[in-house]
Amino acid sequence: MGDIPTLKISIIKGLELSNNLIAEWKRIQKNNINLSSPFFCPEFTYAISLHREDSYIAILERENKILGFFPFHKDDLGNGSPIGFGISDYHGIIIGENDKFNILTLLKDCNIKKWRFDHQIASQSNFLEFSCKTCDSPTINLQNGYDQYLIKQRHQSKVISKTEKQIRRLEQDFGTISFALNVNNNIFFKTLFNWKTKHLQKIGKRHKLNIGWVIETMEYLRKNNSVDFSGMLSVLMVEDKPISIEFGISSHTTLHGWVSSYDLKFQKYSPGLIMQLRIIQNTDKKIIDLGKTMYHYKERFMNNTNKVLEGFINI
């Protein structure tokens, strides 16, 4: 790493991200397949910055050319973390796949004394020596279309046939099921978070959904709707009543499920599995990212994984 050419580092506040810088950011992101997650989109960093004042972006330049972007949070003591830490499911530097950088030098230039990460993409190998754990983040690859996915999954898992059976049971007992991949409905959005909060409280699990900047950021992202970045509120209904809702965000190629929940009265019909199947069947994205932590339902639907790292860097 000692032979890596020196980078010029300029630091701006997250809200100072201009249209020209966004265009450069998107150019770099689209040319690096490892950065396809919507968490690496400039729209995500900007949304976080609207609701957290401790949001910064380091602009990496070499020979008067922008090489990359490093979005982060930092407090007065020099403690740093990736942008959106706590709710972001991927961390990393927005840089070309083959472009080199020294992470220790970069952190020093940003006046960061301690850096923590728990969703760092393993493809940025600079972080490997500082990691204490490597995790799988399960994904569903639909590059060859749903029909090909269906054929392979039927050989590997019974989840689709079992879910189809649950759909028939549910319709027999309650009526017609309908599904919307993306709706702009504030009532459904609030219903989702009410369900999720009650579920987490019931099992005694800590959560961040009552933190101001978290819910405000998600509410802001819900209203985004463009080809490169969009909030996605998916709803599964029986006789026009919601029984399962999921909120996610999407990039040009990837849909990332973020917050999902369901009406507990329908628990025996597996509404979460039905929701997941309907999303797979209806999305036009090539990748569905299920997020880190290998829950059983993810194992049954997934056909690929991404590696992410957890660790600390002390300067």
C-alpha positions as a LaTeX table, in Angstrom:
\begin{tabular}{lrrr}
\hline
Residue & $x$ (\AA) & $y$ (\AA) & $z$ (\AA) \\
\hline
Met1 & 0.00 & 0.00 & 0.00 \\
Gly2 & 2.99 & 2.28 & 0.41 \\
Asp3 & 3.33 & 2.71 & $-3.38$ \\
Ile4 & $-0.23$ & 4.02 & $-3.82$ \\
Pro5 & $-0.16$ & 7.53 & $-5.35$ \\
Thr6 & $-1.22$ & 10.32 & $-3.01$ \\
Leu7 & $-4.85$ & 11.39 & $-3.05$ \\
Lys8 & $-6.08$ & 14.93 & $-2.61$ \\
Ile9 & $-8.92$ & 14.94 & $-0.05$ \\
Ser10 & $-11.57$ & 17.66 & 0.14 \\
Ile11 & $-14.31$ & 17.41 & 2.77 \\
Ile12 & $-17.79$ & 18.87 & 2.35 \\
Lys13 & $-20.98$ & 18.67 & 4.38 \\
Gly14 & $-23.41$ & 16.07 & 3.09 \\
Leu15 & $-25.91$ & 18.74 & 2.06 \\
Glu16 & $-23.26$ & 20.40 & $-0.14$ \\
Leu17 & $-23.49$ & 17.55 & $-2.63$ \\
Ser18 & $-24.06$ & 19.39 & $-5.92$ \\
Asn19 & $-25.62$ & 18.15 & $-9.15$ \\
Asn20 & $-22.18$ & 17.94 & $-10.78$ \\
Leu21 & $-20.82$ & 15.89 & $-7.91$ \\
Ile22 & $-23.89$ & 13.63 & $-8.02$ \\
Ala23 & $-23.27$ & 13.01 & $-11.72$ \\
Glu24 & $-19.65$ & 12.01 & $-11.00$ \\
Trp25 & $-20.79$ & 9.80 & $-8.13$ \\
Lys26 & $-23.30$ & 7.99 & $-10.35$ \\
Arg27 & $-20.71$ & 7.51 & $-13.09$ \\
Ile28 & $-18.33$ & 5.81 & $-10.67$ \\
Gln29 & $-21.09$ & 3.73 & $-9.08$ \\
Lys30 & $-22.44$ & 2.40 & $-12.38$ \\
Asn31 & $-18.96$ & 1.29 & $-13.44$ \\
Asn32 & $-18.40$ & $-0.80$ & $-10.30$ \\
Ile33 & $-20.74$ & $-3.78$ & $-9.94$ \\
Asn34 & $-19.83$ & $-4.05$ & $-6.24$ \\
Leu35 & $-21.58$ & $-0.70$ & $-5.64$ \\
Ser36 & $-24.95$ & $-1.62$ & $-7.14$ \\
Ser37 & $-26.80$ & $-1.45$ & $-3.80$ \\
Pro38 & $-29.11$ & 1.56 & $-3.34$ \\
Phe39 & $-27.25$ & 2.26 & $-0.09$ \\
Phe40 & $-24.35$ & 3.41 & $-2.28$ \\
Cys41 & $-26.50$ & 5.88 & $-4.24$ \\
Pro42 & $-25.94$ & 9.60 & $-3.67$ \\
Glu43 & $-29.66$ & 9.95 & $-2.94$ \\
Phe44 & $-29.24$ & 7.81 & 0.17 \\
Thr45 & $-26.33$ & 9.88 & 1.48 \\
Tyr46 & $-28.21$ & 13.10 & 0.78 \\
Ala47 & $-31.32$ & 11.86 & 2.58 \\
Ile48 & $-29.28$ & 10.93 & 5.66 \\
Ser49 & $-27.56$ & 14.32 & 5.54 \\
Leu50 & $-30.92$ & 16.10 & 5.59 \\
His51 & $-31.65$ & 14.56 & 8.96 \\
Arg52 & $-28.19$ & 14.26 & 10.56 \\
Glu53 & $-25.91$ & 17.27 & 10.85 \\
Asp54 & $-22.83$ & 15.11 & 11.44 \\
Ser55 & $-22.84$ & 13.91 & 7.81 \\
Tyr56 & $-19.79$ & 14.55 & 5.64 \\
Ile57 & $-18.40$ & 13.52 & 2.28 \\
Ala58 & $-14.71$ & 13.26 & 1.45 \\
Ile59 & $-14.01$ & 13.84 & $-2.22$ \\
Leu60 & $-11.03$ & 11.80 & $-3.43$ \\
Glu61 & $-9.01$ & 13.32 & $-6.29$ \\
Arg62 & $-5.92$ & 12.25 & $-8.16$ \\
Glu63 & $-4.27$ & 14.34 & $-10.88$ \\
Asn64 & $-7.19$ & 16.84 & $-10.82$ \\
Lys65 & $-9.71$ & 14.08 & $-11.47$ \\
Ile66 & $-12.38$ & 12.89 & $-9.04$ \\
Leu67 & $-11.55$ & 9.32 & $-8.12$ \\
Gly68 & $-14.23$ & 8.67 & $-5.55$ \\
Phe69 & $-16.40$ & 9.69 & $-2.61$ \\
Phe70 & $-16.30$ & 8.69 & 1.05 \\
Pro71 & $-19.55$ & 9.47 & 2.92 \\
Phe72 & $-19.30$ & 9.31 & 6.71 \\
His73 & $-20.36$ & 10.55 & 10.13 \\
Lys74 & $-17.90$ & 12.03 & 12.65 \\
Asp75 & $-18.24$ & 13.49 & 16.13 \\
Asp76 & $-16.06$ & 16.04 & 17.90 \\
Leu77 & $-13.93$ & 13.29 & 19.44 \\
Gly78 & $-12.97$ & 11.83 & 16.07 \\
Asn79 & $-15.24$ & 8.80 & 16.25 \\
Gly80 & $-16.34$ & 7.96 & 12.74 \\
Ser81 & $-18.79$ & 5.60 & 11.08 \\
Pro82 & $-20.23$ & 4.95 & 7.60 \\
Ile83 & $-23.09$ & 7.13 & 6.42 \\
Gly84 & $-26.39$ & 5.95 & 7.87 \\
Phe85 & $-24.66$ & 3.64 & 10.34 \\
Gly86 & $-27.28$ & 1.63 & 12.17 \\
Ile87 & $-29.74$ & 1.49 & 9.27 \\
Ser88 & $-27.47$ & 1.16 & 6.23 \\
Asp89 & $-27.06$ & $-2.45$ & 5.09 \\
Tyr90 & $-23.90$ & $-1.77$ & 3.05 \\
His91 & $-20.81$ & 0.31 & 3.77 \\
Gly92 & $-18.02$ & 1.25 & 1.42 \\
Ile93 & $-16.14$ & 3.88 & $-0.52$ \\
Ile94 & $-17.56$ & 5.04 & $-3.85$ \\
Ile95 & $-14.55$ & 4.32 & $-6.03$ \\
Gly96 & $-13.61$ & 2.36 & $-9.13$ \\
Glu97 & $-13.15$ & $-1.36$ & $-8.66$ \\
Asn98 & $-9.46$ & $-1.20$ & $-9.61$ \\
Asp99 & $-8.61$ & 2.16 & $-8.07$ \\
Lys100 & $-6.30$ & 1.97 & $-5.05$ \\
Phe101 & $-6.48$ & 3.89 & $-1.80$ \\
Asn102 & $-4.91$ & 3.71 & 1.65 \\
Ile103 & $-7.71$ & 3.53 & 4.21 \\
Leu104 & $-5.51$ & 4.65 & 7.14 \\
Thr105 & $-4.36$ & 7.73 & 5.25 \\
Leu106 & $-7.91$ & 8.50 & 4.19 \\
Leu107 & $-9.22$ & 8.31 & 7.75 \\
Lys108 & $-6.39$ & 10.53 & 9.01 \\
Asp109 & $-7.16$ & 13.10 & 6.30 \\
Cys110 & $-10.76$ & 13.10 & 7.53 \\
Asn111 & $-9.62$ & 13.59 & 11.17 \\
Ile112 & $-11.13$ & 10.26 & 12.13 \\
Lys113 & $-9.41$ & 8.51 & 15.03 \\
Lys114 & $-11.67$ & 5.49 & 15.35 \\
Trp115 & $-13.72$ & 3.88 & 12.59 \\
Arg116 & $-16.34$ & 1.18 & 13.09 \\
Phe117 & $-18.19$ & $-0.79$ & 10.45 \\
Asp118 & $-20.56$ & $-3.76$ & 10.39 \\
His119 & $-21.70$ & $-3.97$ & 6.74 \\
Gln120 & $-18.47$ & $-3.17$ & 4.86 \\
Ile121 & $-18.32$ & $-4.83$ & 1.44 \\
Ala122 & $-15.52$ & $-7.40$ & 1.48 \\
Ser123 & $-14.58$ & $-6.62$ & $-2.13$ \\
Gln124 & $-12.82$ & $-3.49$ & $-0.80$ \\
Ser125 & $-9.96$ & $-5.57$ & 0.55 \\
Asn126 & $-8.34$ & $-2.65$ & 2.42 \\
Phe127 & $-10.70$ & $-3.40$ & 5.29 \\
Leu128 & $-9.98$ & $-7.13$ & 5.59 \\
Glu129 & $-7.07$ & $-6.80$ & 8.03 \\
Phe130 & $-9.25$ & $-4.70$ & 10.35 \\
Ser131 & $-12.28$ & $-7.00$ & 10.32 \\
Cys132 & $-13.20$ & $-9.35$ & 13.14 \\
Lys133 & $-16.06$ & $-11.10$ & 11.39 \\
Thr134 & $-17.20$ & $-11.93$ & 7.86 \\
Cys135 & $-20.92$ & $-12.38$ & 7.20 \\
Asp136 & $-23.10$ & $-13.44$ & 4.30 \\
Ser137 & $-25.73$ & $-11.05$ & 3.00 \\
Pro138 & $-28.23$ & $-13.24$ & 1.07 \\
Thr139 & $-29.51$ & $-12.17$ & $-2.34$ \\
Ile140 & $-31.86$ & $-13.37$ & $-5.04$ \\
Asn141 & $-30.34$ & $-13.22$ & $-8.51$ \\
Leu142 & $-32.94$ & $-12.79$ & $-11.25$ \\
Gln143 & $-30.51$ & $-12.05$ & $-14.08$ \\
Asn144 & $-31.96$ & $-14.92$ & $-16.14$ \\
Gly145 & $-35.58$ & $-14.09$ & $-15.36$ \\
Tyr146 & $-38.16$ & $-15.44$ & $-12.95$ \\
Asp147 & $-38.87$ & $-18.62$ & $-14.91$ \\
Gln148 & $-35.26$ & $-19.78$ & $-14.68$ \\
Tyr149 & $-35.12$ & $-18.83$ & $-11.01$ \\
Leu150 & $-38.31$ & $-20.83$ & $-10.41$ \\
Ile151 & $-36.95$ & $-23.95$ & $-12.11$ \\
Lys152 & $-33.76$ & $-23.97$ & $-10.05$ \\
Gln153 & $-35.44$ & $-23.10$ & $-6.77$ \\
Arg154 & $-38.00$ & $-25.88$ & $-7.11$ \\
His155 & $-35.08$ & $-28.31$ & $-7.18$ \\
Gln156 & $-33.42$ & $-26.77$ & $-4.13$ \\
Ser157 & $-36.30$ & $-25.79$ & $-1.86$ \\
Lys158 & $-39.98$ & $-26.42$ & $-1.30$ \\
Val159 & $-40.64$ & $-22.84$ & $-0.19$ \\
Ile160 & $-42.35$ & $-21.77$ & $-3.42$ \\
Ser161 & $-44.76$ & $-24.72$ & $-3.56$ \\
Lys162 & $-45.50$ & $-24.32$ & 0.16 \\
Thr163 & $-46.11$ & $-20.58$ & $-0.29$ \\
Glu164 & $-48.42$ & $-21.22$ & $-3.24$ \\
Lys165 & $-50.37$ & $-23.62$ & $-1.02$ \\
Gln166 & $-50.65$ & $-20.94$ & 1.67 \\
Ile167 & $-51.99$ & $-18.51$ & $-0.95$ \\
Arg168 & $-54.77$ & $-20.96$ & $-1.84$ \\
Arg169 & $-55.63$ & $-21.50$ & 1.84 \\
Leu170 & $-55.73$ & $-17.77$ & 2.50 \\
Glu171 & $-58.01$ & $-17.08$ & $-0.46$ \\
Gln172 & $-60.32$ & $-19.93$ & 0.49 \\
Asp173 & $-60.68$ & $-18.55$ & 4.02 \\
Phe174 & $-60.75$ & $-14.79$ & 3.41 \\
Gly175 & $-61.15$ & $-13.94$ & $-0.28$ \\
Thr176 & $-59.13$ & $-12.56$ & $-3.14$ \\
Ile177 & $-55.47$ & $-11.62$ & $-2.62$ \\
Ser178 & $-54.08$ & $-8.56$ & $-4.37$ \\
Phe179 & $-50.56$ & $-7.16$ & $-4.49$ \\
Ala180 & $-49.01$ & $-3.80$ & $-5.34$ \\
Leu181 & $-45.25$ & $-3.57$ & $-5.81$ \\
Asn182 & $-45.03$ & 0.15 & $-5.09$ \\
Val183 & $-47.72$ & 2.41 & $-3.69$ \\
Asn184 & $-47.62$ & 5.99 & $-2.45$ \\
Asn185 & $-49.75$ & 5.65 & 0.64 \\
Asn186 & $-48.88$ & 7.28 & 3.94 \\
Ile187 & $-51.45$ & 5.23 & 5.87 \\
Phe188 & $-49.86$ & 1.95 & 4.75 \\
Phe189 & $-46.43$ & 3.33 & 5.61 \\
Lys190 & $-47.54$ & 4.19 & 9.15 \\
Thr191 & $-49.29$ & 0.81 & 9.46 \\
Leu192 & $-46.05$ & $-0.96$ & 8.59 \\
Phe193 & $-44.10$ & 0.83 & 11.29 \\
Asn194 & $-46.82$ & 0.29 & 13.87 \\
Trp195 & $-46.82$ & $-3.44$ & 13.13 \\
Lys196 & $-43.02$ & $-3.65$ & 13.16 \\
Thr197 & $-42.65$ & $-1.73$ & 16.40 \\
Lys198 & $-45.22$ & $-3.92$ & 18.17 \\
His199 & $-43.58$ & $-7.11$ & 16.86 \\
Leu200 & $-40.13$ & $-6.06$ & 18.06 \\
Gln201 & $-41.46$ & $-4.96$ & 21.44 \\
Lys202 & $-43.29$ & $-8.27$ & 21.82 \\
Ile203 & $-40.10$ & $-10.28$ & 21.41 \\
Gly204 & $-38.07$ & $-7.83$ & 23.48 \\
Lys205 & $-35.78$ & $-6.81$ & 20.63 \\
Arg206 & $-34.15$ & $-3.38$ & 20.52 \\
His207 & $-34.89$ & $-1.30$ & 17.47 \\
Lys208 & $-34.22$ & 2.12 & 15.94 \\
Leu209 & $-37.66$ & 2.82 & 14.51 \\
Asn210 & $-38.46$ & 5.30 & 17.29 \\
Ile211 & $-35.38$ & 7.44 & 16.57 \\
Gly212 & $-36.28$ & 10.72 & 14.90 \\
Trp213 & $-33.72$ & 10.81 & 12.11 \\
Val214 & $-34.37$ & 7.17 & 11.19 \\
Ile215 & $-38.10$ & 7.46 & 10.56 \\
Glu216 & $-37.66$ & 10.92 & 8.98 \\
Thr217 & $-35.05$ & 9.57 & 6.56 \\
Met218 & $-37.22$ & 6.61 & 5.57 \\
Glu219 & $-40.25$ & 8.85 & 5.11 \\
Tyr220 & $-38.18$ & 11.12 & 2.84 \\
Leu221 & $-36.83$ & 8.18 & 0.84 \\
Arg222 & $-40.32$ & 6.75 & 0.41 \\
Lys223 & $-41.20$ & 9.74 & $-1.75$ \\
Asn224 & $-38.20$ & 9.32 & $-4.08$ \\
Asn225 & $-39.12$ & 7.92 & $-7.47$ \\
Ser226 & $-36.56$ & 7.82 & $-10.28$ \\
Val227 & $-34.87$ & 5.22 & $-12.46$ \\
Asp228 & $-31.62$ & 5.38 & $-10.48$ \\
Phe229 & $-33.16$ & 5.48 & $-7.01$ \\
Ser230 & $-36.61$ & 4.91 & $-5.60$ \\
Gly231 & $-38.42$ & 4.16 & $-2.38$ \\
Met232 & $-40.59$ & 1.03 & $-2.67$ \\
Leu233 & $-43.66$ & 0.41 & $-0.50$ \\
Ser234 & $-45.09$ & $-3.01$ & $-1.36$ \\
Val235 & $-48.48$ & $-4.11$ & $-0.04$ \\
Leu236 & $-50.20$ & $-7.50$ & 0.09 \\
Met237 & $-53.96$ & $-7.26$ & 0.62 \\
Val238 & $-56.94$ & $-9.52$ & 1.18 \\
Glu239 & $-60.23$ & $-7.99$ & 0.05 \\
Asp240 & $-58.49$ & $-4.58$ & $-0.04$ \\
Lys241 & $-57.21$ & $-4.83$ & 3.55 \\
Pro242 & $-53.41$ & $-4.87$ & 4.05 \\
Ile243 & $-52.03$ & $-8.01$ & 5.69 \\
Ser244 & $-48.32$ & $-7.61$ & 4.87 \\
Ile245 & $-46.28$ & $-4.52$ & 3.99 \\
Glu246 & $-42.61$ & $-4.06$ & 3.07 \\
Phe247 & $-40.59$ & $-0.91$ & 2.59 \\
Gly248 & $-37.41$ & $-1.05$ & 0.57 \\
Ile249 & $-35.22$ & 1.08 & $-1.65$ \\
Ser250 & $-33.99$ & 0.37 & $-5.14$ \\
Ser251 & $-31.15$ & 1.36 & $-7.43$ \\
His252 & $-31.07$ & 0.90 & $-11.20$ \\
Thr253 & $-30.47$ & $-2.85$ & $-10.82$ \\
Thr254 & $-31.14$ & $-3.80$ & $-7.19$ \\
Leu255 & $-34.15$ & $-3.86$ & $-4.88$ \\
His256 & $-33.21$ & $-3.99$ & $-1.21$ \\
Gly257 & $-35.86$ & $-5.05$ & 1.29 \\
Trp258 & $-35.49$ & $-2.90$ & 4.39 \\
Val259 & $-38.46$ & $-3.02$ & 6.79 \\
Ser260 & $-41.24$ & $-5.60$ & 6.58 \\
Ser261 & $-44.05$ & $-6.77$ & 8.81 \\
Tyr262 & $-47.55$ & $-8.24$ & 8.76 \\
Asp263 & $-50.85$ & $-8.42$ & 10.60 \\
Leu264 & $-50.39$ & $-11.07$ & 13.28 \\
Lys265 & $-53.97$ & $-12.26$ & 12.80 \\
Phe266 & $-52.83$ & $-13.84$ & 9.52 \\
Gln267 & $-49.61$ & $-15.34$ & 10.85 \\
Lys268 & $-50.56$ & $-18.98$ & 10.17 \\
Tyr269 & $-50.85$ & $-18.19$ & 6.43 \\
Ser270 & $-47.21$ & $-17.03$ & 6.18 \\
Pro271 & $-47.98$ & $-13.54$ & 4.82 \\
Gly272 & $-44.28$ & $-12.63$ & 4.84 \\
Leu273 & $-43.46$ & $-15.52$ & 2.51 \\
Ile274 & $-46.35$ & $-14.63$ & 0.24 \\
Met275 & $-45.11$ & $-11.04$ & 0.14 \\
Gln276 & $-41.58$ & $-12.16$ & $-0.74$ \\
Leu277 & $-42.82$ & $-14.41$ & $-3.54$ \\
Arg278 & $-45.00$ & $-11.66$ & $-5.01$ \\
Ile279 & $-42.07$ & $-9.23$ & $-4.98$ \\
Ile280 & $-39.88$ & $-11.76$ & $-6.79$ \\
Gln281 & $-42.61$ & $-12.35$ & $-9.37$ \\
Asn282 & $-43.30$ & $-8.68$ & $-10.05$ \\
Thr283 & $-40.03$ & $-6.75$ & $-9.80$ \\
Asp284 & $-38.09$ & $-5.67$ & $-12.88$ \\
Lys285 & $-34.82$ & $-5.52$ & $-10.92$ \\
Lys286 & $-32.05$ & $-8.05$ & $-11.54$ \\
Ile287 & $-31.13$ & $-8.45$ & $-7.87$ \\
Ile288 & $-33.23$ & $-8.59$ & $-4.72$ \\
Asp289 & $-31.07$ & $-8.06$ & $-1.65$ \\
Leu290 & $-32.43$ & $-9.55$ & 1.57 \\
Gly291 & $-29.90$ & $-7.92$ & 3.90 \\
Lys292 & $-27.41$ & $-9.35$ & 6.35 \\
Thr293 & $-28.46$ & $-12.00$ & 8.91 \\
Met294 & $-29.39$ & $-15.42$ & 7.65 \\
Tyr295 & $-32.98$ & $-15.94$ & 8.71 \\
His296 & $-34.64$ & $-19.19$ & 7.66 \\
Tyr297 & $-36.94$ & $-17.58$ & 5.09 \\
Lys298 & $-33.95$ & $-15.95$ & 3.42 \\
Glu299 & $-32.16$ & $-19.28$ & 3.12 \\
Arg300 & $-35.18$ & $-20.72$ & 1.36 \\
Phe301 & $-35.50$ & $-17.97$ & $-1.27$ \\
Met302 & $-31.85$ & $-16.94$ & $-1.80$ \\
Asn303 & $-29.57$ & $-18.19$ & $-4.56$ \\
Asn304 & $-26.50$ & $-16.03$ & $-3.94$ \\
Thr305 & $-24.70$ & $-14.02$ & $-1.25$ \\
Asn306 & $-22.52$ & $-10.96$ & $-0.80$ \\
Lys307 & $-19.72$ & $-10.90$ & 1.78 \\
Val308 & $-19.71$ & $-8.09$ & 4.33 \\
Leu309 & $-17.28$ & $-7.32$ & 7.15 \\
Glu310 & $-17.54$ & $-6.18$ & 10.76 \\
Gly311 & $-14.66$ & $-4.50$ & 12.56 \\
Phe312 & $-12.85$ & $-1.44$ & 13.90 \\
Ile313 & $-9.94$ & 0.74 & 12.86 \\
Asn314 & $-8.04$ & 2.67 & 15.51 \\
Ile315 & $-5.68$ & 5.36 & 14.26 \\
\hline
\end{tabular}
